[in-house]
Amino acid sequence: MRDFYAVDEAGKQLLAAEMTGFLAWLLDKAMLETRGFLWSGAIHLVPDVAIFFSYALLFVQG
């Protein structure tokens, strides 16, 4: 069972790295196309708000 857990965690880490890479590419593309940081800042704010609210909900429940 322990080996399966290690493979599962490695898969989650790979997925997280791919998602981070995609977000970085998207923010870079937004900065280059608009020649500014407003859209990339707005795009970056969306995941931050989702993470903040999920932590807030866990804190209230816990």
Biopython code that builds the backbone (N, CA, C, O; Angstrom):
import numpy as np
from Bio.PDB.StructureBuilder import StructureBuilder

atoms = [
    (1, "MET", "N", (0.823, -1.199, 0.000)),
    (1, "MET", "CA", (0.000, 0.000, 0.000)),
    (1, "MET", "C", (0.865, 1.259, 0.000)),
    (1, "MET", "O", (0.493, 2.278, -0.582)),
    (2, "ARG", "N", (2.011, 1.180, 0.652)),
    (2, "ARG", "CA", (2.866, 2.352, 0.734)),
    (2, "ARG", "C", (3.404, 2.758, -0.642)),
    (2, "ARG", "O", (3.505, 3.949, -0.938)),
    (3, "ASP", "N", (3.745, 1.787, -1.477)),
    (3, "ASP", "CA", (4.254, 2.105, -2.808)),
    (3, "ASP", "C", (3.196, 2.825, -3.632)),
    (3, "ASP", "O", (3.506, 3.773, -4.354)),
    (4, "PHE", "N", (1.953, 2.379, -3.528)),
    (4, "PHE", "CA", (0.877, 3.033, -4.271)),
    (4, "PHE", "C", (0.708, 4.469, -3.804)),
    (4, "PHE", "O", (0.458, 5.359, -4.617)),
    (5, "TYR", "N", (0.841, 4.704, -2.516)),
    (5, "TYR", "CA", (0.711, 6.058, -1.983)),
    (5, "TYR", "C", (1.797, 6.965, -2.556)),
    (5, "TYR", "O", (1.531, 8.118, -2.896)),
    (6, "ALA", "N", (3.013, 6.449, -2.661)),
    (6, "ALA", "CA", (4.107, 7.247, -3.204)),
    (6, "ALA", "C", (3.850, 7.595, -4.665)),
    (6, "ALA", "O", (4.124, 8.715, -5.095)),
    (7, "VAL", "N", (3.327, 6.646, -5.425)),
    (7, "VAL", "CA", (3.019, 6.911, -6.833)),
    (7, "VAL", "C", (1.894, 7.933, -6.927)),
    (7, "VAL", "O", (1.935, 8.823, -7.777)),
    (8, "ASP", "N", (0.898, 7.814, -6.067)),
    (8, "ASP", "CA", (-0.218, 8.759, -6.071)),
    (8, "ASP", "C", (0.267, 10.171, -5.758)),
    (8, "ASP", "O", (-0.156, 11.128, -6.406)),
    (9, "GLU", "N", (1.142, 10.309, -4.780)),
    (9, "GLU", "CA", (1.669, 11.629, -4.431)),
    (9, "GLU", "C", (2.517, 12.194, -5.559)),
    (9, "GLU", "O", (2.459, 13.393, -5.834)),
    (10, "ALA", "N", (3.301, 11.350, -6.213)),
    (10, "ALA", "CA", (4.114, 11.823, -7.334)),
    (10, "ALA", "C", (3.220, 12.309, -8.467)),
    (10, "ALA", "O", (3.543, 13.291, -9.136)),
    (11, "GLY", "N", (2.109, 11.636, -8.685)),
    (11, "GLY", "CA", (1.173, 12.067, -9.716)),
    (11, "GLY", "C", (0.552, 13.408, -9.395)),
    (11, "GLY", "O", (0.362, 14.240, -10.283)),
    (12, "LYS", "N", (0.234, 13.621, -8.127)),
    (12, "LYS", "CA", (-0.331, 14.910, -7.715)),
    (12, "LYS", "C", (0.692, 16.032, -7.875)),
    (12, "LYS", "O", (0.348, 17.143, -8.277)),
    (13, "GLN", "N", (1.944, 15.734, -7.560)),
    (13, "GLN", "CA", (2.985, 16.742, -7.702)),
    (13, "GLN", "C", (3.217, 17.085, -9.164)),
    (13, "GLN", "O", (3.443, 18.247, -9.502)),
    (14, "LEU", "N", (3.164, 16.082, -10.032)),
    (14, "LEU", "CA", (3.331, 16.328, -11.459)),
    (14, "LEU", "C", (2.183, 17.175, -11.993)),
    (14, "LEU", "O", (2.400, 18.096, -12.780)),
    (15, "LEU", "N", (0.971, 16.868, -11.569)),
    (15, "LEU", "CA", (-0.188, 17.654, -11.993)),
    (15, "LEU", "C", (-0.073, 19.095, -11.503)),
    (15, "LEU", "O", (-0.380, 20.028, -12.245)),
    (16, "ALA", "N", (0.363, 19.280, -10.272)),
    (16, "ALA", "CA", (0.529, 20.634, -9.730)),
    (16, "ALA", "C", (1.593, 21.401, -10.509)),
    (16, "ALA", "O", (1.430, 22.594, -10.768)),
    (17, "ALA", "N", (2.674, 20.735, -10.882)),
    (17, "ALA", "CA", (3.723, 21.390, -11.665)),
    (17, "ALA", "C", (3.209, 21.777, -13.048)),
    (17, "ALA", "O", (3.531, 22.853, -13.551)),
    (18, "GLU", "N", (2.416, 20.909, -13.660)),
    (18, "GLU", "CA", (1.856, 21.226, -14.978)),
    (18, "GLU", "C", (0.872, 22.396, -14.890)),
    (18, "GLU", "O", (0.861, 23.265, -15.761)),
    (19, "MET", "N", (0.054, 22.417, -13.850)),
    (19, "MET", "CA", (-0.903, 23.512, -13.686)),
    (19, "MET", "C", (-0.176, 24.836, -13.443)),
    (19, "MET", "O", (-0.583, 25.873, -13.965)),
    (20, "THR", "N", (0.894, 24.801, -12.654)),
    (20, "THR", "CA", (1.677, 26.002, -12.394)),
    (20, "THR", "C", (2.344, 26.500, -13.666)),
    (20, "THR", "O", (2.380, 27.701, -13.932)),
    (21, "GLY", "N", (2.872, 25.566, -14.447)),
    (21, "GLY", "CA", (3.493, 25.938, -15.717)),
    (21, "GLY", "C", (2.500, 26.557, -16.678)),
    (21, "GLY", "O", (2.820, 27.526, -17.366)),
    (22, "PHE", "N", (1.292, 26.002, -16.731)),
    (22, "PHE", "CA", (0.263, 26.565, -17.606)),
    (22, "PHE", "C", (-0.128, 27.964, -17.162)),
    (22, "PHE", "O", (-0.292, 28.856, -17.995)),
    (23, "LEU", "N", (-0.279, 28.166, -15.856)),
    (23, "LEU", "CA", (-0.633, 29.496, -15.353)),
    (23, "LEU", "C", (0.481, 30.492, -15.655)),
    (23, "LEU", "O", (0.204, 31.634, -16.024)),
    (24, "ALA", "N", (1.736, 30.076, -15.502)),
    (24, "ALA", "CA", (2.856, 30.963, -15.818)),
    (24, "ALA", "C", (2.852, 31.328, -17.296)),
    (24, "ALA", "O", (3.083, 32.484, -17.650)),
    (25, "TRP", "N", (2.591, 30.353, -18.159)),
    (25, "TRP", "CA", (2.524, 30.620, -19.597)),
    (25, "TRP", "C", (1.388, 31.600, -19.905)),
    (25, "TRP", "O", (1.558, 32.525, -20.699)),
    (26, "LEU", "N", (0.238, 31.391, -19.276)),
    (26, "LEU", "CA", (-0.916, 32.254, -19.512)),
    (26, "LEU", "C", (-0.640, 33.690, -19.055)),
    (26, "LEU", "O", (-0.985, 34.642, -19.755)),
    (27, "LEU", "N", (-0.024, 33.842, -17.891)),
    (27, "LEU", "CA", (0.295, 35.179, -17.392)),
    (27, "LEU", "C", (1.332, 35.862, -18.277)),
    (27, "LEU", "O", (1.231, 37.058, -18.551)),
    (28, "ASP", "N", (2.327, 35.099, -18.723)),
    (28, "ASP", "CA", (3.340, 35.653, -19.613)),
    (28, "ASP", "C", (2.715, 36.104, -20.927)),
    (28, "ASP", "O", (3.040, 37.176, -21.439)),
    (29, "LYS", "N", (1.825, 35.290, -21.467)),
    (29, "LYS", "CA", (1.144, 35.630, -22.719)),
    (29, "LYS", "C", (0.308, 36.900, -22.548)),
    (29, "LYS", "O", (0.294, 37.760, -23.428)),
    (30, "ALA", "N", (-0.386, 37.012, -21.417)),
    (30, "ALA", "CA", (-1.202, 38.198, -21.158)),
    (30, "ALA", "C", (-0.332, 39.449, -21.055)),
    (30, "ALA", "O", (-0.707, 40.510, -21.556)),
    (31, "MET", "N", (0.833, 39.327, -20.406)),
    (31, "MET", "CA", (1.715, 40.484, -20.275)),
    (31, "MET", "C", (2.288, 40.904, -21.621)),
    (31, "MET", "O", (2.386, 42.097, -21.908)),
    (32, "LEU", "N", (2.665, 39.938, -22.446)),
    (32, "LEU", "CA", (3.250, 40.277, -23.739)),
    (32, "LEU", "C", (2.225, 40.858, -24.702)),
    (32, "LEU", "O", (2.528, 41.796, -25.439)),
    (33, "GLU", "N", (1.019, 40.309, -24.702)),
    (33, "GLU", "CA", (0.016, 40.782, -25.652)),
    (33, "GLU", "C", (-0.566, 42.137, -25.270)),
    (33, "GLU", "O", (-0.899, 42.937, -26.145)),
    (34, "THR", "N", (-0.692, 42.400, -23.980)),
    (34, "THR", "CA", (-1.278, 43.675, -23.555)),
    (34, "THR", "C", (-0.223, 44.714, -23.197)),
    (34, "THR", "O", (-0.549, 45.881, -22.977)),
    (35, "ARG", "N", (1.040, 44.298, -23.136)),
    (35, "ARG", "CA", (2.155, 45.168, -22.756)),
    (35, "ARG", "C", (1.922, 45.822, -21.399)),
    (35, "ARG", "O", (2.242, 46.993, -21.192)),
    (36, "GLY", "N", (1.370, 45.059, -20.499)),
    (36, "GLY", "CA", (1.117, 45.550, -19.153)),
    (36, "GLY", "C", (0.914, 44.389, -18.204)),
    (36, "GLY", "O", (0.998, 43.225, -18.597)),
    (37, "PHE", "N", (0.647, 44.712, -16.961)),
    (37, "PHE", "CA", (0.474, 43.664, -15.967)),
    (37, "PHE", "C", (-0.923, 43.626, -15.361)),
    (37, "PHE", "O", (-1.164, 42.838, -14.446)),
    (38, "LEU", "N", (-1.845, 44.448, -15.839)),
    (38, "LEU", "CA", (-3.183, 44.480, -15.260)),
    (38, "LEU", "C", (-3.911, 43.155, -15.462)),
    (38, "LEU", "O", (-4.448, 42.598, -14.504)),
    (39, "TRP", "N", (-3.937, 42.640, -16.694)),
    (39, "TRP", "CA", (-4.643, 41.386, -16.946)),
    (39, "TRP", "C", (-3.955, 40.213, -16.260)),
    (39, "TRP", "O", (-4.628, 39.329, -15.731)),
    (40, "SER", "N", (-2.627, 40.192, -16.261)),
    (40, "SER", "CA", (-1.947, 39.089, -15.585)),
    (40, "SER", "C", (-2.189, 39.157, -14.079)),
    (40, "SER", "O", (-2.306, 38.120, -13.425)),
    (41, "GLY", "N", (-2.264, 40.349, -13.529)),
    (41, "GLY", "CA", (-2.588, 40.489, -12.110)),
    (41, "GLY", "C", (-3.993, 40.020, -11.798)),
    (41, "GLY", "O", (-4.227, 39.375, -10.775)),
    (42, "ALA", "N", (-4.936, 40.344, -12.683)),
    (42, "ALA", "CA", (-6.321, 39.900, -12.480)),
    (42, "ALA", "C", (-6.431, 38.384, -12.599)),
    (42, "ALA", "O", (-7.147, 37.748, -11.826)),
    (43, "ILE", "N", (-5.718, 37.805, -13.569)),
    (43, "ILE", "CA", (-5.735, 36.347, -13.725)),
    (43, "ILE", "C", (-5.095, 35.680, -12.514)),
    (43, "ILE", "O", (-5.560, 34.633, -12.063)),
    (44, "HIS", "N", (-4.034, 36.276, -11.986)),
    (44, "HIS", "CA", (-3.351, 35.717, -10.821)),
    (44, "HIS", "C", (-4.224, 35.812, -9.572)),
    (44, "HIS", "O", (-4.112, 34.976, -8.676)),
    (45, "LEU", "N", (-5.079, 36.807, -9.507)),
    (45, "LEU", "CA", (-5.930, 37.010, -8.338)),
    (45, "LEU", "C", (-6.988, 35.915, -8.193)),
    (45, "LEU", "O", (-7.356, 35.561, -7.073)),
    (46, "VAL", "N", (-7.477, 35.379, -9.301)),
    (46, "VAL", "CA", (-8.553, 34.377, -9.256)),
    (46, "VAL", "C", (-8.140, 33.128, -8.467)),
    (46, "VAL", "O", (-8.863, 32.743, -7.549)),
    (47, "PRO", "N", (-7.001, 32.470, -8.784)),
    (47, "PRO", "CA", (-6.625, 31.303, -7.970)),
    (47, "PRO", "C", (-6.309, 31.662, -6.518)),
    (47, "PRO", "O", (-6.577, 30.878, -5.608)),
    (48, "ASP", "N", (-5.735, 32.856, -6.307)),
    (48, "ASP", "CA", (-5.439, 33.266, -4.932)),
    (48, "ASP", "C", (-6.708, 33.391, -4.100)),
    (48, "ASP", "O", (-6.734, 32.975, -2.942)),
    (49, "VAL", "N", (-7.748, 33.955, -4.675)),
    (49, "VAL", "CA", (-9.022, 34.093, -3.961)),
    (49, "VAL", "C", (-9.614, 32.719, -3.667)),
    (49, "VAL", "O", (-10.132, 32.487, -2.574)),
    (50, "ALA", "N", (-9.541, 31.807, -4.636)),
    (50, "ALA", "CA", (-10.063, 30.453, -4.416)),
    (50, "ALA", "C", (-9.305, 29.751, -3.294)),
    (50, "ALA", "O", (-9.916, 29.091, -2.453)),
    (51, "ILE", "N", (-7.987, 29.887, -3.273)),
    (51, "ILE", "CA", (-7.179, 29.269, -2.214)),
    (51, "ILE", "C", (-7.503, 29.904, -0.864)),
    (51, "ILE", "O", (-7.651, 29.195, 0.132)),
    (52, "PHE", "N", (-7.613, 31.226, -0.821)),
    (52, "PHE", "CA", (-7.921, 31.911, 0.433)),
    (52, "PHE", "C", (-9.256, 31.451, 1.002)),
    (52, "PHE", "O", (-9.350, 31.147, 2.191)),
    (53, "PHE", "N", (-10.295, 31.397, 0.160)),
    (53, "PHE", "CA", (-11.605, 31.001, 0.660)),
    (53, "PHE", "C", (-11.646, 29.535, 1.073)),
    (53, "PHE", "O", (-12.355, 29.183, 2.015)),
    (54, "SER", "N", (-10.899, 28.674, 0.384)),
    (54, "SER", "CA", (-10.874, 27.273, 0.808)),
    (54, "SER", "C", (-10.188, 27.140, 2.167)),
    (54, "SER", "O", (-10.635, 26.362, 3.009)),
    (55, "TYR", "N", (-9.098, 27.897, 2.391)),
    (55, "TYR", "CA", (-8.461, 27.888, 3.709)),
    (55, "TYR", "C", (-9.391, 28.470, 4.769)),
    (55, "TYR", "O", (-9.448, 27.960, 5.888)),
    (56, "ALA", "N", (-10.108, 29.518, 4.432)),
    (56, "ALA", "CA", (-11.033, 30.126, 5.388)),
    (56, "ALA", "C", (-12.141, 29.153, 5.767)),
    (56, "ALA", "O", (-12.507, 29.058, 6.939)),
    (57, "LEU", "N", (-12.680, 28.430, 4.789)),
    (57, "LEU", "CA", (-13.724, 27.447, 5.086)),
    (57, "LEU", "C", (-13.191, 26.311, 5.949)),
    (57, "LEU", "O", (-13.879, 25.847, 6.859)),
    (58, "LEU", "N", (-11.973, 25.860, 5.670)),
    (58, "LEU", "CA", (-11.385, 24.799, 6.491)),
    (58, "LEU", "C", (-11.150, 25.282, 7.915)),
    (58, "LEU", "O", (-11.335, 24.516, 8.861)),
    (59, "PHE", "N", (-10.749, 26.529, 8.082)),
    (59, "PHE", "CA", (-10.507, 27.071, 9.412)),
    (59, "PHE", "C", (-11.806, 27.180, 10.197)),
    (59, "PHE", "O", (-11.829, 26.874, 11.389)),
    (60, "VAL", "N", (-12.880, 27.607, 9.559)),
    (60, "VAL", "CA", (-14.169, 27.757, 10.233)),
    (60, "VAL", "C", (-14.723, 26.393, 10.617)),
    (60, "VAL", "O", (-15.281, 26.238, 11.703)),
    (61, "GLN", "N", (-14.579, 25.402, 9.742)),
    (61, "GLN", "CA", (-15.104, 24.064, 10.021)),
    (61, "GLN", "C", (-14.275, 23.343, 11.070)),
    (61, "GLN", "O", (-14.811, 22.566, 11.860)),
    (62, "GLY", "N", (-12.973, 23.594, 11.081)),
    (62, "GLY", "CA", (-12.056, 22.797, 11.864)),
    (62, "GLY", "C", (-11.943, 23.127, 13.281)),
    (62, "GLY", "O", (-11.181, 22.487, 14.005)),
]
sb = StructureBuilder()
sb.init_structure("model")
sb.init_model(0)
sb.init_chain("A")
sb.init_seg("    ")
for serial, (resi, resn, name, xyz) in enumerate(atoms, 1):
    if name == "N":
        sb.init_residue(resn, " ", resi, " ")
    sb.init_atom(name, np.array(xyz, "f"), 0.0, 1.0, " ", f" {name:<3s}", serial, name[0])
structure = sb.get_structure()
